[in-house]
Amino acid sequence: MAQPQNEQNKPKTQKTNRRKLDIWNKLAVSVLSIFLVGCISVFFVLVNIINDPDGMRFSQDGLTTLSNSRLYDASGNVFYELGDEIREDVTYSQIPQSVVDAFLSIEDSRFFDHNGFDLPRFLKSAMANLKSGSLAQGGSTLTMQMIDNAFTKNQEKKLETEQGTVTTAQKLKLKVQEIYLSLIAEQSINKEQIFEYYVNRIWFGSGNNTRGIQKAAQYFFNKDVSQLNLGEAAFLAGCINAPGRYNPLANKTDPDTDHLKSGQNRRNATLDLMLQHGYIS
């Protein structure tokens, strides 16, 4: 007696389905294997970079800035300062909250939440750079910028002196070390100390190679940092990414460019960000 047509087709259908399943299983295993090998390879590369004997090492002493020499007159007033960098460090308690909020708004809004490396911010910046074809978006946290100012820039200068230039591979290597040192820094010192080290090292484009928020307040506004108002705080936070362009006093030596207008626009952009992040009404 002949079997029904659908029963005769069952074995063929089962074999076909089993064959398709085997192909997908093999493909999944292959993809997973490649992924695991890639992860292991990346892990060992990162370990080698971090443990490079010639690489950067975190040290709190390396964050400390050198004091410059001051010359005083008979009345005890400073009339001249000597040193490669002119600065006057301040503590976190001396800095107005508006200054802190301004820097966080424009540089690192999640500063008090992340552990030194903000992965979502970093990936967002990387995607923006891929779209634009440039490296305009840095994605660095305040902690990473602190490490950059204290360690990375010195390492780059050393490589430039030895080689004449810094290769792309070396820059990537330094960036990995910078991220690692940022994670170590966050475990070694608190957020307030990191903010102190950060604002005391920034170059604001002021004359005589002066650095730090205190000297910038004196240079631009003839004030102590503790006396800065909201608009002044927003200007100082906004100008650091291009201090030469946003320095209003540069109008004296470069009248063809309206540095004052550029500085005002940058200040306003900072205030807009402070509003977006809820720091001001």
Disulfide bonds with the S-S distance in Angstrom:
none
